[in-house]
Amino acid sequence: MKIYIVSGLGADFTVLERIEFPKNFELVFIDWLIPMKNESFPAYVERMAEKVDDSEPFCLLGYSFGGIIVQEINRLKPAEKIVILGSIKSDKEKSRFIKTGEVTKIPRILPVGLFNDKAANVYAVVRKLFDPKNPRLLQYFKVKDPYYLKWSVEKVAEWKFEENPKVIQILGDKDIVFPIRYSKPDYVIKGGTHLFPATKHKEISKILNEVFKSQENN
């Protein structure tokens, strides 16, 4: 069975590379697409979902913003299992900071220039606040197209979604991006920052083997 995987906002799959997935599964990574000008979120999700072959059973896994994307893909192409790492199950789990962006519409009015390559590097440095002990942080954030970054920040702030009980949520208890106090995750990673898929990969590997065990022979 295939597991289709979407990484975090601006991140490639380096952040997930040390995770040991169950051996009987084929991993299919869905790369971030650059949004077309004025493209709606549903239209973007449809394009991201094109790589998913729903003629046979499959699973979905998403990290951070990728967790939001796979839940939206599941609406179009239902999966056997949906797992999200460092992400939220509904708009009710947004932090106060993200909700402020939704209410004020600040992300929408920010100039694209703010998200240029130089600013993107600054953004990555700021992410060190979330995990200052990780020397490889800059290597994880590879997609630096300014329009993509601005568009993505807008969509996270605006996202509306009713919780799907099928979604399996794994959160770090030290995550500042999606604080655990707003959620009731299925699994809690002790000492896990937002970058726990990279820093706590052994624990994540064990959990994922447990989660996907029932699907192994399908």
N, C-alpha and C positions, 0 to 999 in steps of 0.2 A: 504494500500500500504506500501511496505517496503522502508526504507531508509538505504542503506548500508553506513557505516561510517568507515573512516580510519583516525587515529589520526596522530600526528606529529612525526618527526624523534625521535626515542628512547622513545617516550611518550606512556603511556597507556591512557585509557579513563577518567582518573581522571580529566584531564584538561577540559573535556567537561561535567562533571557530573552535573553541576549546570544549564546547559541550559535546558529550558523547551521546548521540541519539541511538535509539534501539536499532540493532543491526538489520532487522528484517524490513526496514522502511527505506524508501527512496526519497532523498531530500531534493526538493525543487525550490530554488530561491527566486523570488519575484523581485526584480530590480525596480527601484523607484523610477517612475516616469516623470518627465518635466511637464507640468500642467500647461495646457494650451491657454492662450489669453482668454480671460473671462470664463474658463471652463468651470462648470458646476461640480460640486463634490460627487453627486451620483454618477455623472458622466465620467469623471476621473476613475471612480471605483470600477465602473464597467470596463474601462481599458485595463486596469490592473488585474481584473478577473479573467481577462482573455487567456491568460496562460494556464488557468486551472481547467483541467480536463475532468468534467463531471459525468463522463460516460461510465466511470467506475468509482467505487468508494474512495474517499480521500480524507485527510485531516488538514487543519489549518493551525498555524502558529505565528503569532506576531509579537514583536517587542516594541514597547513604547508606542509611538504613533502607529507603528505597524500593527499593534494590537487593535487599534481602532479600525484600521483598514480591513483586517481579516474578519472582524465582526460584520462589517458592511458587505464584504464579499460573500459571507455566509448567507446573507439575505437573498443574493442572486443565485448562488450555487451552494446549497446546504451541505455541510461537512459532517462526517461521523463524529469528530471531536474538534473543539476549538479551544486552544490554549493561548493565554496572553501572559506575557512576562513584563512586569513594570508598566502596566497599562490599566485602564479603567473599563468597567463593564457598562457604565451609563453616564449620562451627563450629571447625574446626582452625585457622582464621586469626584467631580472636579474640585480642585483646591480653590480657596478664596482668590488667590492670585489669578488663576485662569478664568474664574467667573467674572472678575473685574474686567478682564479683556473682552469678555462676551458682552457685558452690559454697556461698557463705554465705547465699544467698537474701535478701540485704539489700534489693534493690529491691522484693521482694514485701512486706516488712514496713514499708517507709517509708510514713508517713501521706500520704493524698491532699493534705492541706493544704500539704505541703511543695512541691507543684507548682501552687499557686494563681498568680494573675496576677502578683502582686508577685514571687514566687519565680521565675516563668518569665522575668521581665525580668532578674532577677539571673543566671539560667542563660544568657541570651543575652549578658550582659556577660562572663561567664566564657568564652564561646566566643571572645571577642576574643583569648584566649591562643593560640588556634589560628591566628588571622589578624589580628594587631593593626593591620595597615595598611589594613584594609578598613572605610571609614567607613560603609558601607551595611549592616553586619552585622545591626543590629536590624530592618531592613526585611525580612529573609529569613524570620524566624521569626514566623509569623502565627497558627498553630494553638496556642492556649494553654490549651485545656480541661485542667484538672488531672487528671481521670481518664484522658484520652487520653495525657497525658505519662507518668504513672506506669505505665500499662499497657504503653506502648511500650518504656520502659526495661526493664521486666520481660521482655518478649518478646525483646528483643535479647540480654539476658543468658542466657536459657533456650534460645535457638534451636539446634536440631540439624539438620544438613543435610549430605548427602554431595555432594561437588563434582560438578557437571555440566560435562563437557568442552566443551559447546557455549557456555558462558557466556564472554563477552568482558569482561575486567576491566581497568579503567583506574584507576590509583592515583597520588596525588601522593607524591613522595618525602619530603615534610615533613609528612605527615598524622599527627596525634597520635591521632585517634580510631581509625583502622584503620592502624596502622603497617605500612609496606611490608615490613619484615623478616619478617613472618609470612606473606607471600603471594608468589606468583610471577605478577605481573600481565602481561597481554599488552602493555600500554602503560604507560610511566612518565612522569609529568609532572614535569619538573625544576623544583624550587622550588615545587611545588604543595602548599599546605596542604589541609585538609579542604574548603575553599571554592574549590578550583581550578576548578569549572565556571563560577564568576563571574569569577575573577581571571585565568584562563588560557583564556578562551573561544575565542580564535582558534586555539590549538593543538587544543583539543577539537573544534572545528568541522571542522578538517582531518582529524582521526582518524575522526570519525563519517562524513564523506563517503567515506572510504576503506573503512570497515567495512561501510557499507550499499550500496556501489556495485553489488555483485553482485545486490542485490535490486531495483534501480531499475525494471527492466522487467517485474517479476512482477505 
